[in-house]
C-alpha cells in the first residue's frame, strides 16, 4: 500500500521551517490549561520552526491565568503577553492577537488544543506554495453532479459519525454545523470549514478590515482573504475534545453575537453588494486518499 503524502513520517523528515512564525492564542479564565498549553506549544514550535513567537491575549481573566502566563514566560522568552483591560470576548481578542503578530506567518490554536496540528511542519511548508492553508474537520464530499453534491455534503455534516467528531458534544456539534451552513449558503463562499486552524502570511491577514466583533471574525478574515484573490489549500485538521475547563464559544451570548454578525454582513455584502471583490482563486482540496488514516495526538 502506498503511504499517503501527508503523514507524520514525512513531517518528521523535514528540516525546521526557515521562515518566522507567530503562534496566536487568547484565553479567559484558563488557569487549569494555560501552563501545559504554552509548554506544549513551545515544544512543537521549537521542534519545527527556527524563529517564532507565541502571542497570548489574556482577555481580562479573573482567575490565575495572567499570573501563570507570567511565570511560564520566565522559562519561555518567546511568549508575548497582552492583557485586555476589560473582557472583549473571542472576536476582538483574535483581531488584537493578529495585529500584534510580528513574524512572517501566523496561525492560532485554541487553549483547549481542540485541533490536531500534529502535521504542523507540513502545513507550514505548504505556505511556500499557497497563500492560505485552512484546516477542515472532515473529508471532502466527492460528487459529479453539482446539484447532488450540496445535498450529500449537508447529509454528511448532520450524520452522527461526523457530529461526534466535530465537537465535545452532539448539541455543540449541531450548533457548529448550523453556523457553518449559515455562512456557506448565505455568503456563498465555497470553503469546507470556517472555524478551524488557518495559516496566513501575516501581512495578508493584517490587511483585512474587520467588521464583526463576535467569533465570526475568524470566518470573516478567511472570506475576505479569499475575496482578495489569495490562493488556498484545505488540509485535514481534526477536532480534539476538551479535557479540562469550560468552552466559551457555545454560550448563548456568543452564539447570538455570531449569528447577528452573519446576518448583518450578509445583508451588506450580498443583498446590498457592498464588498470588495478582486479575484477569486481556485481552492485546492485534498482528496480522501491523501488523508492519513488513524488518530493522532
C-alpha positions as CSV (number, residue, x, y, z in Angstrom):
1,X,0.0,0.0,0.0
2,X,1.3,3.4,-1.0
3,X,1.6,5.8,2.0
4,X,-0.4,9.0,1.7
5,X,1.7,12.1,1.2
6,X,0.5,13.9,4.3
7,X,1.9,11.7,7.1
8,X,3.9,12.0,10.4
9,X,6.8,10.2,8.7
10,X,7.0,13.0,6.1
11,X,6.5,15.6,8.8
12,X,9.4,14.3,10.9
13,X,11.7,14.0,7.9
14,X,11.6,17.8,7.0
15,X,14.1,20.3,8.4
16,X,13.0,23.1,10.6
17,X,10.8,25.7,8.8
18,X,13.1,28.5,7.6
19,X,10.5,31.3,7.8
20,X,9.4,33.1,11.0
21,X,6.1,32.1,12.6
22,X,3.7,33.7,15.1
23,X,1.5,31.3,17.2
24,X,-1.6,33.2,18.4
25,X,-4.0,32.3,21.3
26,X,-6.5,34.0,23.5
27,X,-7.5,32.9,27.0
28,X,-10.2,33.7,29.5
29,X,-10.1,32.0,32.9
30,X,-8.0,29.1,31.8
31,X,-5.8,28.5,34.8
32,X,-6.2,24.8,34.6
33,X,-4.9,24.6,31.0
34,X,-2.7,27.5,30.2
35,X,0.6,26.3,31.6
36,X,0.6,22.9,29.8
37,X,-0.7,24.6,26.7
38,X,2.2,27.1,26.5
39,X,4.8,24.4,27.2
40,X,3.3,22.2,24.6
41,X,3.1,25.0,22.0
42,X,6.7,26.0,22.6
43,X,7.9,22.4,22.3
44,X,6.0,21.9,19.0
45,X,7.4,25.2,17.6
46,X,10.9,24.6,18.8
47,X,10.9,21.2,17.0
48,X,9.6,22.6,13.7
49,X,10.5,26.3,13.4
50,X,13.7,28.3,13.5
51,X,12.2,31.6,14.5
52,X,8.9,32.0,16.4
53,X,6.9,33.9,18.9
54,X,3.8,32.9,21.0
55,X,1.3,35.8,21.2
56,X,-1.1,35.4,24.2
57,X,-4.1,37.6,24.7
58,X,-5.4,37.3,28.3
59,X,-9.0,38.5,27.9
60,X,-9.1,40.1,31.4
61,X,-9.2,36.8,33.3
62,X,-10.4,36.8,36.9
63,X,-8.5,33.7,37.9
64,X,-4.8,32.9,38.0
65,X,-4.4,32.8,34.2
66,X,-2.3,36.0,33.9
67,X,-0.1,35.0,36.9
68,X,0.6,31.6,35.4
69,X,1.4,33.0,32.0
70,X,4.0,35.4,33.5
71,X,5.6,32.6,35.4
72,X,5.9,30.5,32.2
73,X,7.4,33.5,30.4
74,X,10.5,33.3,32.7
75,X,11.3,29.9,31.0
76,X,9.9,30.7,27.5
77,X,11.0,34.2,26.4
78,X,9.3,33.8,23.1
79,X,5.9,34.4,24.8
80,X,4.4,37.8,24.3
81,X,1.6,38.6,26.8
82,X,-1.1,41.2,26.1
83,X,-3.8,41.6,28.8
84,X,-7.1,43.2,27.8
85,X,-8.2,45.9,30.4
86,X,-11.8,44.6,30.0
87,X,-13.2,41.4,28.7
88,X,-13.5,41.7,24.9
89,X,-14.5,38.1,24.0
90,X,-13.2,35.9,21.2
91,X,-13.8,38.1,18.1
92,X,-12.0,41.2,19.3
93,X,-9.3,39.3,21.2
94,X,-8.4,37.3,18.0
95,X,-8.2,40.5,16.0
96,X,-5.9,42.0,18.6
97,X,-3.7,38.9,18.5
98,X,-3.5,39.2,14.7
99,X,-2.4,42.8,14.8
100,X,0.2,42.0,17.5
101,X,2.0,39.4,15.4
102,X,5.4,40.3,14.2
103,X,6.6,37.3,12.3
104,X,6.2,36.4,8.6
105,X,3.4,33.9,9.0
106,X,0.8,33.3,11.7
107,X,-1.8,30.8,12.9
108,X,-3.8,30.1,16.0
109,X,-4.7,27.2,18.2
110,X,-7.3,27.2,20.9
111,X,-6.3,27.0,24.6
112,X,-8.0,23.6,24.9
113,X,-6.0,22.4,22.0
114,X,-9.1,21.5,20.1
115,X,-7.5,20.9,16.8
116,X,-5.0,18.3,15.8
117,X,-1.9,20.1,14.4
118,X,0.4,17.1,14.6
119,X,1.3,17.8,10.9
120,X,2.3,21.4,11.7
121,X,5.6,21.2,9.8
122,X,3.8,20.1,6.6
123,X,1.1,22.8,6.9
124,X,3.9,25.4,7.2
125,X,5.7,24.0,4.2
126,X,2.5,24.4,2.1
127,X,2.7,28.2,2.8
128,X,5.5,28.3,0.3
129,X,3.1,27.2,-2.5
130,X,-0.2,28.7,-1.2
131,X,-1.2,32.0,0.4
132,X,-3.5,30.3,2.9
133,X,-3.6,26.8,4.5
134,X,-7.0,26.2,6.0
135,X,-7.9,23.3,8.3
136,X,-11.0,21.1,7.6
137,X,-12.7,18.8,10.1
138,X,-14.0,16.3,7.5
139,X,-13.1,14.6,4.2
140,X,-14.3,16.4,1.1
141,X,-17.6,15.3,-0.5
142,X,-17.0,13.9,-4.0
143,X,-19.9,14.0,-6.5
144,X,-20.0,14.7,-10.2
145,X,-23.5,16.3,-10.2
146,X,-23.4,19.9,-8.9
147,X,-27.0,19.6,-7.6
148,X,-26.4,16.4,-5.7
149,X,-23.0,17.4,-4.1
150,X,-24.5,20.1,-1.7
151,X,-27.2,17.6,-0.6
152,X,-24.6,14.9,0.1
153,X,-22.5,17.5,2.0
154,X,-25.3,18.5,4.3
155,X,-26.2,14.8,4.9
156,X,-22.7,14.1,5.9
157,X,-22.5,17.2,8.2
158,X,-25.6,16.1,10.1
159,X,-24.6,12.4,10.3
160,X,-24.0,11.2,13.8
161,X,-20.5,9.9,12.8
162,X,-19.4,13.4,11.8
163,X,-21.2,15.2,14.7
164,X,-19.4,13.1,17.3
165,X,-16.1,14.1,15.8
166,X,-16.9,17.7,15.3
167,X,-17.2,19.0,18.9
168,X,-17.2,17.9,22.6
169,X,-21.0,17.0,22.5
170,X,-23.6,16.4,19.8
171,X,-25.6,19.6,20.7
172,X,-22.4,21.7,20.4
173,X,-21.6,20.0,17.1
174,X,-25.1,20.8,15.8
175,X,-24.6,24.5,16.7
176,X,-21.3,24.3,14.8
177,X,-22.9,22.8,11.8
178,X,-25.7,25.3,11.7
179,X,-23.2,28.1,12.0
180,X,-21.3,26.6,9.1
181,X,-24.4,26.2,6.9
182,X,-25.4,29.8,7.5
183,X,-22.0,31.1,6.4
184,X,-21.7,28.7,3.5
185,X,-25.1,29.4,1.9
186,X,-25.7,33.0,2.8
187,X,-22.3,34.3,1.9
188,X,-21.7,31.9,-1.0
189,X,-18.0,31.2,-0.3
190,X,-17.2,27.5,-1.2
191,X,-15.0,26.7,1.8
192,X,-15.3,23.4,3.6
193,X,-14.7,24.8,7.2
194,X,-14.8,28.3,8.7
195,X,-13.8,27.6,12.4
196,X,-10.5,25.8,12.4
197,X,-6.8,26.4,12.4
198,X,-5.8,28.7,9.5
199,X,-2.3,29.6,8.4
200,X,-1.7,33.1,6.8
201,X,1.0,35.4,5.6
202,X,0.9,37.9,8.4
203,X,0.8,41.0,6.1
204,X,-2.2,39.5,4.3
205,X,-4.4,38.9,7.3
206,X,-3.3,42.2,8.9
207,X,-4.6,44.0,5.8
208,X,-8.1,42.8,6.5
209,X,-10.6,45.4,7.8
210,X,-12.8,43.6,10.2
211,X,-16.5,44.5,10.6
212,X,-17.5,41.9,13.2
213,X,-16.9,41.7,16.9
214,X,-18.1,38.1,17.6
215,X,-16.4,34.8,16.8
216,X,-17.5,35.4,13.2
217,X,-14.3,37.4,13.0
218,X,-12.3,34.3,12.1
219,X,-14.5,33.3,9.2
220,X,-14.6,36.9,8.1
221,X,-10.9,37.1,7.8
222,X,-10.8,33.9,5.8
223,X,-13.6,35.0,3.5
224,X,-12.1,38.4,2.9
225,X,-8.7,37.0,2.2
226,X,-10.3,34.6,-0.4
227,X,-12.1,37.6,-1.9
228,X,-8.8,39.4,-2.2
229,X,-7.7,36.6,-4.5
230,X,-5.5,34.6,-2.1
231,X,-4.6,31.0,-3.2
232,X,-5.9,28.5,-0.7
233,X,-5.4,24.8,0.1
234,X,-7.6,22.9,2.6
235,X,-5.9,20.3,4.8
236,X,-7.2,17.7,7.3
237,X,-7.2,19.1,10.9
238,X,-9.5,17.1,13.1
239,X,-11.3,18.2,16.3
240,X,-10.0,17.0,19.7
241,X,-12.4,17.0,22.7
242,X,-11.7,19.4,25.6
243,X,-10.2,17.6,28.6
244,X,-10.5,20.3,31.2
245,X,-12.2,23.7,31.8
246,X,-15.2,25.2,30.0
247,X,-15.6,26.1,26.4
248,X,-16.9,29.7,26.0
249,X,-17.8,29.7,22.2
250,X,-21.1,27.9,22.5
251,X,-22.6,30.1,25.3
252,X,-25.9,31.7,24.2
253,X,-24.5,35.2,24.2
254,X,-21.6,34.1,21.9
255,X,-24.0,32.3,19.6
256,X,-26.3,35.3,19.4
257,X,-23.4,37.6,18.6
258,X,-22.1,35.4,15.8
259,X,-25.5,34.9,14.2
260,X,-26.2,38.6,14.4
261,X,-22.9,39.4,12.6
262,X,-23.5,36.8,9.9
263,X,-26.9,38.2,9.0
264,X,-25.8,41.8,9.3
265,X,-22.8,41.3,7.0
266,X,-24.8,39.0,4.6
267,X,-27.2,41.9,4.1
268,X,-24.4,44.3,3.4
269,X,-22.1,42.1,1.4
270,X,-24.7,40.0,-0.6
271,X,-28.0,41.9,-0.6
272,X,-26.5,45.4,-1.0
273,X,-23.4,44.1,-2.8
274,X,-21.2,46.3,-0.7
275,X,-18.0,44.2,-0.6
276,X,-14.6,44.4,-2.3
277,X,-14.0,41.5,-4.7
278,X,-10.9,41.4,-6.8
279,X,-10.1,37.9,-8.0
280,X,-11.3,34.6,-6.6
281,X,-8.6,31.9,-6.7
282,X,-9.3,28.1,-7.1
283,X,-9.4,26.2,-3.8
284,X,-7.2,23.2,-3.7
285,X,-8.9,20.4,-1.8
286,X,-7.2,17.2,-0.6
287,X,-8.7,14.0,-1.9
288,X,-9.7,11.3,0.6
289,X,-6.7,9.1,-0.4
290,X,-4.4,11.9,0.7
291,X,-5.8,12.0,4.2
292,X,-3.8,9.9,6.7
293,X,-5.9,7.3,8.4
294,X,-6.0,6.8,12.1
295,X,-6.0,9.1,15.1
296,X,-3.0,11.2,16.2
297,X,-2.3,13.1,19.4
